[in-house]
Amino acid sequence: MPPIYLSESDVGRLVTIKDAMAALEALFATWGQPSTTNLPRQRAPLPGGAFNLMGAAYGAKGVHGLKAYAGVKGAQFHALLYSSLDGSLKAVIEADLFGQMRTGAASGIATRLLANAHARTLGVIGTGKQSRMKVAAVCTVRPIRQVRVFSRTAEHREAYARSLQSEPAWPKPTWWSPSPSQPSRCAGRSGSPKARTSTLPAPTPTLVARLTRKRCCAPRSR
């Protein structure tokens, strides 16, 4: 049987953030098994970027695969899925949105297991495309009522808030885009803007370093 091909639109139509979280959590449960292997990312220098290659094997499901992309403007992301039983290629997946879902799913699982059960506010630093699925995942595991978004660019903050509010399948919390020096709009469930002035400082290298050092790593058992 020839492999299936899933485009970006197919992924968006067929896979939800809840699907991604369920699949990733099932995979994490097998992390101590020798048949589950995650290979370190490999990079090869390219003019203006790097070629990225990642591979893994999921023995419990009898599959292995890889994801590849070039870190240059306009690059395409692809994942190849193989059968570990006969080595046949099962699927070719356009993997930009696919990767965003995987990244967001990990944040959603961590939030469900570690965050305060009564948390209602989510803070987001940065408005890149990776953060959208993180917000979606967190909103599925906590009753988020307000999302506070920081970006160094006011236009990015406002565009980000509007784009998230336009997602019909996502919860509709309050999106607050803080600015260190000027009022920003706060759109609630009714969509009516309210003026607020932020007192949040811009993130500094020291703050980022503190956040990075607090990451927890559990030893892998065999």
Phi and psi in degrees as GROMACS dihedral restraints (atoms count N, CA, C in turn):
[ dihedral_restraints ]
;  ai    aj    ak    al  type     phi  dphi    fc
    3     4     5     6     1   -67.9    20    10
    4     5     6     7     1   154.2    20    10
    6     7     8     9     1   -68.0    20    10
    7     8     9    10     1   151.5    20    10
    9    10    11    12     1   -83.0    20    10
   10    11    12    13     1   154.7    20    10
   12    13    14    15     1  -122.0    20    10
   13    14    15    16     1   124.0    20    10
   15    16    17    18     1  -113.8    20    10
   16    17    18    19     1   121.6    20    10
   18    19    20    21     1   -83.8    20    10
   19    20    21    22     1   174.5    20    10
   21    22    23    24     1   -57.6    20    10
   22    23    24    25     1   -41.9    20    10
   24    25    26    27     1   -67.2    20    10
   25    26    27    28     1   -34.9    20    10
   27    28    29    30     1   -63.0    20    10
   28    29    30    31     1   -44.3    20    10
   30    31    32    33     1   -60.6    20    10
   31    32    33    34     1   -45.9    20    10
   33    34    35    36     1   -63.6    20    10
   34    35    36    37     1   -29.9    20    10
   36    37    38    39     1   -83.4    20    10
   37    38    39    40     1   -31.8    20    10
   39    40    41    42     1  -100.7    20    10
   40    41    42    43     1   -23.6    20    10
   42    43    44    45     1  -117.8    20    10
   43    44    45    46     1   132.3    20    10
   45    46    47    48     1  -107.9    20    10
   46    47    48    49     1   166.8    20    10
   48    49    50    51     1   -64.9    20    10
   49    50    51    52     1   -30.7    20    10
   51    52    53    54     1   -67.2    20    10
   52    53    54    55     1   -38.4    20    10
   54    55    56    57     1   -59.8    20    10
   55    56    57    58     1   -45.5    20    10
   57    58    59    60     1   -63.1    20    10
   58    59    60    61     1   -41.1    20    10
   60    61    62    63     1   -65.2    20    10
   61    62    63    64     1   -42.5    20    10
   63    64    65    66     1   -63.9    20    10
   64    65    66    67     1   -42.9    20    10
   66    67    68    69     1   -65.9    20    10
   67    68    69    70     1   -42.2    20    10
   69    70    71    72     1   -69.1    20    10
   70    71    72    73     1   -38.0    20    10
   72    73    74    75     1   -66.3    20    10
   73    74    75    76     1   -38.5    20    10
   75    76    77    78     1   -63.4    20    10
   76    77    78    79     1   -38.8    20    10
   78    79    80    81     1   -65.4    20    10
   79    80    81    82     1   -45.5    20    10
   81    82    83    84     1   -58.4    20    10
   82    83    84    85     1   -31.8    20    10
   84    85    86    87     1   -66.1    20    10
   85    86    87    88     1   -19.1    20    10
   87    88    89    90     1  -101.7    20    10
   88    89    90    91     1     9.6    20    10
   90    91    92    93     1   -60.2    20    10
   91    92    93    94     1   -28.4    20    10
   93    94    95    96     1   -82.5    20    10
   94    95    96    97     1    -4.2    20    10
   96    97    98    99     1   -85.3    20    10
   97    98    99   100     1   138.4    20    10
   99   100   101   102     1   -59.0    20    10
  100   101   102   103     1   -25.8    20    10
  102   103   104   105     1   -79.8    20    10
  103   104   105   106     1    -6.8    20    10
  105   106   107   108     1  -101.0    20    10
  106   107   108   109     1   116.4    20    10
  108   109   110   111     1  -135.6    20    10
  109   110   111   112     1   134.7    20    10
  111   112   113   114     1  -119.7    20    10
  112   113   114   115     1   113.7    20    10
  114   115   116   117     1   -80.8    20    10
  115   116   117   118     1   141.3    20    10
  117   118   119   120     1   -60.2    20    10
  118   119   120   121     1   145.8    20    10
  120   121   122   123     1   -61.3    20    10
  121   122   123   124     1   136.7    20    10
  123   124   125   126     1  -110.4    20    10
  124   125   126   127     1   141.2    20    10
  126   127   128   129     1  -129.4    20    10
  127   128   129   130     1   137.4    20    10
  129   130   131   132     1  -122.0    20    10
  130   131   132   133     1   128.5    20    10
  132   133   134   135     1   -61.2    20    10
  133   134   135   136     1   139.5    20    10
  135   136   137   138     1  -130.5    20    10
  136   137   138   139     1   159.4    20    10
  138   139   140   141     1   -60.3    20    10
  139   140   141   142     1   113.9    20    10
  141   142   143   144     1    84.9    20    10
  142   143   144   145     1     8.3    20    10
  144   145   146   147     1   176.1    20    10
  145   146   147   148     1  -148.6    20    10
  147   148   149   150     1  -151.2    20    10
  148   149   150   151     1   147.7    20    10
  150   151   152   153     1   -85.4    20    10
  151   152   153   154     1   125.0    20    10
  153   154   155   156     1  -109.4    20    10
  154   155   156   157     1   134.0    20    10
  156   157   158   159     1  -136.5    20    10
  157   158   159   160     1   127.1    20    10
  159   160   161   162     1  -131.1    20    10
  160   161   162   163     1   141.9    20    10
  162   163   164   165     1  -138.3    20    10
  163   164   165   166     1   158.8    20    10
  165   166   167   168     1  -160.9    20    10
  166   167   168   169     1   158.6    20    10
  168   169   170   171     1  -127.1    20    10
  169   170   171   172     1   137.8    20    10
  171   172   173   174     1  -124.3    20    10
  172   173   174   175     1    85.6    20    10
  174   175   176   177     1   -60.9    20    10
  175   176   177   178     1   -35.6    20    10
  177   178   179   180     1   -62.7    20    10
  178   179   180   181     1   -26.7    20    10
  180   181   182   183     1  -102.8    20    10
  181   182   183   184     1    -3.9    20    10
  183   184   185   186     1    68.4    20    10
  184   185   186   187     1    34.7    20    10
  186   187   188   189     1  -135.5    20    10
  187   188   189   190     1   158.7    20    10
  189   190   191   192     1  -146.2    20    10
  190   191   192   193     1   164.7    20    10
  192   193   194   195     1  -174.3    20    10
  193   194   195   196     1  -173.3    20    10
  195   196   197   198     1  -149.4    20    10
  196   197   198   199     1   160.5    20    10
  198   199   200   201     1  -129.0    20    10
  199   200   201   202     1   137.3    20    10
  201   202   203   204     1  -139.1    20    10
  202   203   204   205     1   142.7    20    10
  204   205   206   207     1  -163.9    20    10
  205   206   207   208     1   160.5    20    10
  207   208   209   210     1  -104.9    20    10
  208   209   210   211     1   131.7    20    10
  210   211   212   213     1   -80.9    20    10
  211   212   213   214     1    59.6    20    10
  213   214   215   216     1  -130.8    20    10
  214   215   216   217     1   160.9    20    10
  216   217   218   219     1   -60.9    20    10
  217   218   219   220     1   131.8    20    10
  219   220   221   222     1    81.7    20    10
  220   221   222   223     1     8.7    20    10
  222   223   224   225     1   -68.8    20    10
  223   224   225   226     1   153.3    20    10
  225   226   227   228     1  -104.0    20    10
  226   227   228   229     1   148.3    20    10
  228   229   230   231     1  -111.0    20    10
  229   230   231   232     1   134.1    20    10
  231   232   233   234     1  -137.3    20    10
  232   233   234   235     1   143.7    20    10
  234   235   236   237     1  -120.3    20    10
  235   236   237   238     1   138.9    20    10
  237   238   239   240     1  -115.8    20    10
  238   239   240   241     1   128.5    20    10
  240   241   242   243     1  -114.4    20    10
  241   242   243   244     1   128.0    20    10
  243   244   245   246     1  -119.5    20    10
  244   245   246   247     1   153.6    20    10
  246   247   248   249     1   -80.1    20    10
  247   248   249   250     1   131.1    20    10
  249   250   251   252     1   -81.3    20    10
  250   251   252   253     1    -7.9    20    10
  252   253   254   255     1   -82.4    20    10
  253   254   255   256     1   -44.8    20    10
  255   256   257   258     1  -125.7    20    10
  256   257   258   259     1     0.9    20    10
  258   259   260   261     1    77.0    20    10
  259   260   261   262     1     7.0    20    10
  261   262   263   264     1   -75.9    20    10
  262   263   264   265     1   148.9    20    10
  264   265   266   267     1   -78.0    20    10
  265   266   267   268     1   122.8    20    10
  267   268   269   270     1   -98.4    20    10
  268   269   270   271     1   -34.8    20    10
  270   271   272   273     1  -156.0    20    10
  271   272   273   274     1   147.2    20    10
  273   274   275   276     1  -119.1    20    10
  274   275   276   277     1   122.9    20    10
  276   277   278   279     1  -124.8    20    10
  277   278   279   280     1   126.0    20    10
  279   280   281   282     1   -68.1    20    10
  280   281   282   283     1   121.4    20    10
  282   283   284   285     1  -119.1    20    10
  283   284   285   286     1    26.4    20    10
  285   286   287   288     1   -72.7    20    10
  286   287   288   289     1   -60.6    20    10
  288   289   290   291     1   -62.4    20    10
  289   290   291   292     1   -37.2    20    10
  291   292   293   294     1   -55.5    20    10
  292   293   294   295     1   -47.1    20    10
  294   295   296   297     1   -67.2    20    10
  295   296   297   298     1   -37.3    20    10
  297   298   299   300     1   -62.3    20    10
  298   299   300   301     1   -39.6    20    10
  300   301   302   303     1   -65.0    20    10
  301   302   303   304     1   -41.2    20    10
  303   304   305   306     1   -63.1    20    10
  304   305   306   307     1   -43.1    20    10
  306   307   308   309     1   -63.9    20    10
  307   308   309   310     1   -45.1    20    10
  309   310   311   312     1   -64.7    20    10
  310   311   312   313     1   -38.2    20    10
  312   313   314   315     1   -61.2    20    10
  313   314   315   316     1   -40.5    20    10
  315   316   317   318     1   -61.4    20    10
  316   317   318   319     1   -40.2    20    10
  318   319   320   321     1   -66.5    20    10
  319   320   321   322     1   -38.6    20    10
  321   322   323   324     1   -64.7    20    10
  322   323   324   325     1   -42.2    20    10
  324   325   326   327     1   -64.5    20    10
  325   326   327   328     1   -44.9    20    10
  327   328   329   330     1   -61.8    20    10
  328   329   330   331     1   -39.9    20    10
  330   331   332   333     1   -64.2    20    10
  331   332   333   334     1   -43.9    20    10
  333   334   335   336     1   -62.0    20    10
  334   335   336   337     1   -36.8    20    10
  336   337   338   339     1   -85.5    20    10
  337   338   339   340     1   -28.1    20    10
  339   340   341   342     1  -117.3    20    10
  340   341   342   343     1   -26.0    20    10
  342   343   344   345     1   -80.1    20    10
  343   344   345   346     1   158.3    20    10
  345   346   347   348     1   -54.6    20    10
  346   347   348   349     1   129.5    20    10
  348   349   350   351     1   -63.5    20    10
  349   350   351   352     1   -21.8    20    10
  351   352   353   354     1  -102.5    20    10
  352   353   354   355     1    13.7    20    10
  354   355   356   357     1   -61.4    20    10
  355   356   357   358     1   135.1    20    10
  357   358   359   360     1  -123.7    20    10
  358   359   360   361     1   -11.2    20    10
  360   361   362   363     1  -121.4    20    10
  361   362   363   364     1   135.2    20    10
  363   364   365   366     1  -118.3    20    10
  364   365   366   367     1   130.1    20    10
  366   367   368   369     1  -102.0    20    10
  367   368   369   370     1   133.3    20    10
  369   370   371   372     1  -124.7    20    10
  370   371   372   373     1   121.8    20    10
  372   373   374   375     1  -106.2    20    10
  373   374   375   376     1   110.4    20    10
  375   376   377   378     1   103.1    20    10
  376   377   378   379     1   140.9    20    10
  378   379   380   381     1  -118.3    20    10
  379   380   381   382     1    27.7    20    10
  381   382   383   384     1   -70.1    20    10
  382   383   384   385     1   169.5    20    10
  384   385   386   387     1   -66.2    20    10
  385   386   387   388     1   -25.4    20    10
  387   388   389   390     1   -63.4    20    10
  388   389   390   391     1   -32.1    20    10
  390   391   392   393     1   -72.4    20    10
  391   392   393   394     1   -21.4    20    10
  393   394   395   396     1   -61.9    20    10
  394   395   396   397     1   -46.3    20    10
  396   397   398   399     1   -73.2    20    10
  397   398   399   400     1   -25.3    20    10
  399   400   401   402     1   -64.5    20    10
  400   401   402   403     1   -44.0    20    10
  402   403   404   405     1   -62.1    20    10
  403   404   405   406     1   -45.0    20    10
  405   406   407   408     1   -59.3    20    10
  406   407   408   409     1   -42.8    20    10
  408   409   410   411     1   -67.5    20    10
  409   410   411   412     1   -44.7    20    10
  411   412   413   414     1   -63.4    20    10
  412   413   414   415     1   -36.9    20    10
  414   415   416   417     1   -68.3    20    10
  415   416   417   418     1   -17.0    20    10
  417   418   419   420     1   -84.5    20    10
  418   419   420   421     1   -17.2    20    10
  420   421   422   423     1  -114.7    20    10
  421   422   423   424     1    -8.5    20    10
  423   424   425   426     1  -138.6    20    10
  424   425   426   427     1   144.8    20    10
  426   427   428   429     1   -77.4    20    10
  427   428   429   430     1    68.6    20    10
  429   430   431   432     1   -67.5    20    10
  430   431   432   433     1   128.8    20    10
  432   433   434   435     1  -110.2    20    10
  433   434   435   436     1   -18.3    20    10
  435   436   437   438     1  -146.1    20    10
  436   437   438   439     1   135.0    20    10
  438   439   440   441     1  -118.5    20    10
  439   440   441   442     1   120.9    20    10
  441   442   443   444     1   -99.9    20    10
  442   443   444   445     1   117.5    20    10
  444   445   446   447     1  -109.6    20    10
  445   446   447   448     1   129.4    20    10
  447   448   449   450     1  -115.2    20    10
  448   449   450   451     1   132.8    20    10
  450   451   452   453     1  -146.5    20    10
  451   452   453   454     1   148.0    20    10
  453   454   455   456     1   -69.9    20    10
  454   455   456   457     1   -16.3    20    10
  456   457   458   459     1  -112.1    20    10
  457   458   459   460     1   121.3    20    10
  459   460   461   462     1   -59.1    20    10
  460   461   462   463     1   -41.3    20    10
  462   463   464   465     1   -61.9    20    10
  463   464   465   466     1   -38.2    20    10
  465   466   467   468     1   -66.5    20    10
  466   467   468   469     1   -40.3    20    10
  468   469   470   471     1   -59.6    20    10
  469   470   471   472     1   -49.9    20    10
  471   472   473   474     1   -67.1    20    10
  472   473   474   475     1   -41.9    20    10
  474   475   476   477     1   -64.5    20    10
  475   476   477   478     1   -38.5    20    10
  477   478   479   480     1   -63.6    20    10
  478   479   480   481     1   -47.0    20    10
  480   481   482   483     1   -61.6    20    10
  481   482   483   484     1   -43.5    20    10
  483   484   485   486     1   -64.2    20    10
  484   485   486   487     1   -40.0    20    10
  486   487   488   489     1   -67.1    20    10
  487   488   489   490     1   -37.0    20    10
  489   490   491   492     1   -70.0    20    10
  490   491   492   493     1   -37.5    20    10
  492   493   494   495     1   -66.8    20    10
  493   494   495   496     1   -22.3    20    10
  495   496   497   498     1   -82.7    20    10
  496   497   498   499     1    -6.8    20    10
  498   499   500   501     1   -77.2    20    10
  499   500   501   502     1   110.4    20    10
  501   502   503   504     1   -68.3    20    10
  502   503   504   505     1   -26.5    20    10
  504   505   506   507     1   -89.5    20    10
  505   506   507   508     1    -4.4    20    10
  507   508   509   510     1   -98.4    20    10
  508   509   510   511     1   155.3    20    10
  510   511   512   513     1   -58.9    20    10
  511   512   513   514     1   155.4    20    10
  513   514   515   516     1  -111.2    20    10
  514   515   516   517     1    76.2    20    10
  516   517   518   519     1   -77.1    20    10
  517   518   519   520     1  -178.2    20    10
  519   520   521   522     1   -85.3    20    10
  520   521   522   523     1   130.2    20    10
  522   523   524   525     1  -104.1    20    10
  523   524   525   526     1   116.6    20    10
  525   526   527   528     1  -114.4    20    10
  526   527   528   529     1   120.0    20    10
  528   529   530   531     1  -106.0    20    10
  529   530   531   532     1    94.6    20    10
  531   532   533   534     1   -75.7    20    10
  532   533   534   535     1   147.0    20    10
  534   535   536   537     1  -127.8    20    10
  535   536   537   538     1   134.0    20    10
  537   538   539   540     1   -63.2    20    10
  538   539   540   541     1   -21.7    20    10
  540   541   542   543     1  -131.4    20    10
  541   542   543   544     1    -1.2    20    10
  543   544   545   546     1  -144.0    20    10
  544   545   546   547     1   156.2    20    10
  546   547   548   549     1   -61.9    20    10
  547   548   549   550     1   150.1    20    10
  549   550   551   552     1  -129.7    20    10
  550   551   552   553     1   160.5    20    10
  552   553   554   555     1   -88.3    20    10
  553   554   555   556     1   143.8    20    10
  555   556   557   558     1  -124.7    20    10
  556   557   558   559     1   107.6    20    10
  558   559   560   561     1   -96.5    20    10
  559   560   561   562     1   120.8    20    10
  561   562   563   564     1   -89.6    20    10
  562   563   564   565     1  -163.9    20    10
  564   565   566   567     1   -63.3    20    10
  565   566   567   568     1   -29.3    20    10
  567   568   569   570     1   -78.6    20    10
  568   569   570   571     1   -12.9    20    10
  570   571   572   573     1    85.4    20    10
  571   572   573   574     1    -1.0    20    10
  573   574   575   576     1   -79.2    20    10
  574   575   576   577     1   130.2    20    10
  576   577   578   579     1   -75.9    20    10
  577   578   579   580     1   146.1    20    10
  579   580   581   582     1  -129.8    20    10
  580   581   582   583     1   140.5    20    10
  582   583   584   585     1   -86.7    20    10
  583   584   585   586     1   132.6    20    10
  585   586   587   588     1  -139.6    20    10
  586   587   588   589     1   153.9    20    10
  588   589   590   591     1  -112.4    20    10
  589   590   591   592     1   126.9    20    10
  591   592   593   594     1   -83.9    20    10
  592   593   594   595     1   143.9    20    10
  594   595   596   597     1  -112.5    20    10
  595   596   597   598     1    10.9    20    10
  597   598   599   600     1   -73.7    20    10
  598   599   600   601     1   133.7    20    10
  600   601   602   603     1   -76.9    20    10
  601   602   603   604     1   157.6    20    10
  603   604   605   606     1   -67.3    20    10
  604   605   606   607     1   146.1    20    10
  606   607   608   609     1   -63.9    20    10
  607   608   609   610     1   138.7    20    10
  609   610   611   612     1  -111.6    20    10
  610   611   612   613     1   161.7    20    10
  612   613   614   615     1   -56.0    20    10
  613   614   615   616     1   -34.1    20    10
  615   616   617   618     1   -65.4    20    10
  616   617   618   619     1   -43.5    20    10
  618   619   620   621     1   -63.5    20    10
  619   620   621   622     1   -44.9    20    10
  621   622   623   624     1   -61.6    20    10
  622   623   624   625     1   -40.6    20    10
  624   625   626   627     1   -63.8    20    10
  625   626   627   628     1   -40.3    20    10
  627   628   629   630     1   -62.8    20    10
  628   629   630   631     1   -43.5    20    10
  630   631   632   633     1   -63.5    20    10
  631   632   633   634     1   -39.6    20    10
  633   634   635   636     1   -66.3    20    10
  634   635   636   637     1   -40.3    20    10
  636   637   638   639     1   -68.0    20    10
  637   638   639   640     1   -18.4    20    10
  639   640   641   642     1   -86.2    20    10
  640   641   642   643     1     1.0    20    10
  642   643   644   645     1   -64.8    20    10
  643   644   645   646     1   140.5    20    10
  645   646   647   648     1  -107.5    20    10
  646   647   648   649     1   139.8    20    10
  648   649   650   651     1  -126.9    20    10
  649   650   651   652     1   126.3    20    10
  651   652   653   654     1   -92.8    20    10
  652   653   654   655     1   134.3    20    10
  654   655   656   657     1   -64.5    20    10
  655   656   657   658     1   142.7    20    10
  657   658   659   660     1   -84.3    20    10
  658   659   660   661     1   127.7    20    10
  660   661   662   663     1   -94.2    20    10
  661   662   663   664     1   153.7    20    10
